[in-house]
Amino acid sequence: MAPSSDPEQRRPPDLPGRGAGKAGAMSVSLFLFALLMLMPPILMLVEDAGDLFHVPVVYIFLFSVWIAVVGAIYLIAERVRRPDEPGE
């Protein structure tokens, strides 16, 4: 008997924690993004940019990167949430 060519039959079953490998790769990518954005050469690009609403642009840049990293961490955590945990 020849193996079935239907992709649904060849697909492995969905196991809990199956997205953990992808989440780990995304976490490493996020770490590298944050590291790159907070390096002194990148910060020096916005250091002398002036003020925006009387707030130095470097502060706005730092808080924007921080908020982006925290938001990405939240999205990664939601993606790998265990199915047995209560969700909203």
Backbone hydrogen bonds, N-H to C=O, Kabsch-Sander energy under -0.5 kcal/mol:
donor,donor_aa,acceptor,acceptor_aa,energy
9,Q,6,D,-0.8
10,R,6,D,-1.2
11,R,7,P,-1.1
15,L,13,P,-0.5
18,R,15,L,-1.6
20,A,17,G,-1.5
21,G,18,R,-0.6
23,A,19,G,-2.4
24,G,20,A,-2.3
25,A,21,G,-1.9
26,M,22,K,-2.4
27,S,23,A,-2.3
28,V,24,G,-2.1
29,S,25,A,-2.2
30,L,26,M,-2.4
31,F,27,S,-2.3
32,L,28,V,-2.4
33,F,29,S,-2.4
34,A,30,L,-2.7
35,L,31,F,-2.6
36,L,32,L,-2.4
37,M,33,F,-2.6
38,L,34,A,-1.5
39,M,36,L,-1.2
42,I,39,M,-0.7
43,L,39,M,-2.3
44,M,40,P,-2.4
45,L,41,P,-0.7
45,L,42,I,-0.7
46,V,42,I,-0.8
46,V,43,L,-0.6
47,E,43,L,-1.0
48,D,44,M,-0.7
49,A,46,V,-1.1
52,L,55,V,-2.7
55,V,52,L,-0.8
57,V,50,G,-2.2
59,Y,56,P,-0.9
60,I,56,P,-1.5
61,F,57,V,-2.7
62,L,58,V,-2.4
63,F,59,Y,-2.5
64,S,60,I,-2.1
65,V,61,F,-2.5
66,W,62,L,-2.3
67,I,63,F,-2.6
68,A,64,S,-2.3
69,V,65,V,-2.5
70,V,66,W,-2.4
71,G,67,I,-2.5
72,A,68,A,-2.3
73,I,69,V,-2.3
74,Y,70,V,-2.1
75,L,71,G,-2.2
76,I,72,A,-2.4
77,A,73,I,-2.5
78,E,74,Y,-2.3
79,R,75,L,-1.7
80,V,76,I,-1.4
81,R,78,E,-0.8
85,E,82,R,-1.3
